[in-house]
Amino acid sequence: PIMIRRPPTVVCYICGREYGTKSISIHEPQCLKKWHNENNLLPKELRRQEPKKPEVRAITAKGFYDLEALNEAAWTSAQSQLVPCDVCGRTFLPDRLIVHQRSCKPKAAK
């Protein structure tokens, strides 16, 4: 069987989405700017510290970064920004938590 190989992708450490290796350098500064704009609109108690770009120093013998380790670190960084709902415990980005809380109701006891 012919195996189709996907082009390599890199996970954004801010939003957790995948981007091509060429476009990630364009995406990250724009994503960080958007993150700052959204974070500044949040109530003070929901504001977060700026996400830090994870450092992965493992370089293979061929001189390439370990893309899998880099993506794992970026995914972990993106997930660490999620905030749990006080009612149901599900996690959301802080700006989405506000929207969720409008409709989240405590589960009724049976």
BELTA-V83198 format. One record per residue. N is the residue number from 0. RES is the residue in one small letter. PSI is psi in whole degrees, 0 to 359 (* if undefined). Layout:
# BELTA-V83198
N|RES|PSI / N|RES|PSI
This chain:
# BELTA-V83198
0|p|143 / 1|i|130 / 2|m|122 / 3|i|124 / 4|r|127 / 5|r|148 / 6|p|151 / 7|p|141 / 8|t|159 / 9|v|137 / 10|v|132 / 11|c|128 / 12|y|349 / 13|i|308 / 14|c|344 / 15|g|5 / 16|r|159 / 17|e|139 / 18|y|156 / 19|g|157 / 20|t|334 / 21|k|326 / 22|s|348 / 23|i|326 / 24|s|337 / 25|i|318 / 26|h|312 / 27|e|312 / 28|p|323 / 29|q|320 / 30|c|320 / 31|l|320 / 32|k|316 / 33|k|319 / 34|w|315 / 35|h|316 / 36|n|314 / 37|e|321 / 38|n|322 / 39|n|338 / 40|l|346 / 41|l|155 / 42|p|152 / 43|k|323 / 44|e|343 / 45|l|355 / 46|r|143 / 47|r|160 / 48|q|152 / 49|e|132 / 50|p|138 / 51|k|138 / 52|k|125 / 53|p|141 / 54|e|122 / 55|v|110 / 56|r|353 / 57|a|111 / 58|i|131 / 59|t|173 / 60|a|333 / 61|k|357 / 62|g|13 / 63|f|152 / 64|y|151 / 65|d|97 / 66|l|324 / 67|e|317 / 68|a|321 / 69|l|315 / 70|n|322 / 71|e|317 / 72|a|319 / 73|a|318 / 74|w|316 / 75|t|318 / 76|s|315 / 77|a|319 / 78|q|331 / 79|s|346 / 80|q|350 / 81|l|145 / 82|v|133 / 83|p|146 / 84|c|136 / 85|d|336 / 86|v|306 / 87|c|344 / 88|g|352 / 89|r|152 / 90|t|145 / 91|f|161 / 92|l|147 / 93|p|320 / 94|d|331 / 95|r|336 / 96|l|320 / 97|i|316 / 98|v|316 / 99|h|318 / 100|q|337 / 101|r|328 / 102|s|356 / 103|c|124 / 104|k|144 / 105|p|145 / 106|k|135 / 107|a|140 / 108|a|140 / 109|k|*
